[in-house]
Amino acid sequence: MTRGPALDPRVALLMFLAIAGLVLALALGLAARLRETSRSGFGIYESGAPPGAPLREPLTAQFFLLAVLFMIFDVEAALLFAWASAATLAGRSGLIAASLFIVMLLAALAYLSMDGALATAPDPRDRDRRRP
């Protein structure tokens, strides 16, 4: 089989950048068109407190803990992506190692869930147990 002429890498890069720029422009244009102008914004998402409201009690560190846990598991996902790109070279031993890695991650996630580290609000069942 004969192949046609290869595409110059610089032309391919320019085509990629042009298409990426077009997709970005379309996404931003659609976002601007769908934006609600009647509301002043959605407020503070992370803490759930309305903007400008006085704080009656200190903010909980649970949201920060959840962000750190997300970052930790995100790094593991990046490691698994690197393994997946070299999976054919790693062979069966690489598959076993990656499977053990995933099992360890799932065990850590189960432990964090049972420990309550993933809960973002107090458990109402705990409040009922503390009442006399």
C-alpha positions, 0 to 999 in steps of 0.5 A: 500500500502506498501512503499519500504525502505526510502532513507537515508538523507545523501545518498540523500544529497550526490546524490544531491551534485554529480548531482549538481557538474556534472551539474556545471562541464558540464555547465562550460565545455560548456561555456569554449568550446563556448568562443570566443578567438578572442575577448578581451572581451565584454567591460563594459556592465553597462555604455556602454562606451568602456574600456579606453575611456575618460569620457566627461561627468559624468555618469548618475545615471539612471543605479544605480536607475534601479538596486535599483528598481530591488532589491526592486521588487526582494525582493517583489518576494521573499516575494510572494514566501514565501507566495506561499509556505504557500498558503494553510495555508493562505486560502482565506484571504491570497490570497486576501492579496497577490492579493492586494500586487501584485496590489500595486506592479503593481501600483508602477511599472506603476507610475515609468514607467510613471514618467520615472524612468525606462528609461535608455536613454533620450527620443528623443521626449523631445529633439525635444520639447526643440528646439526653 
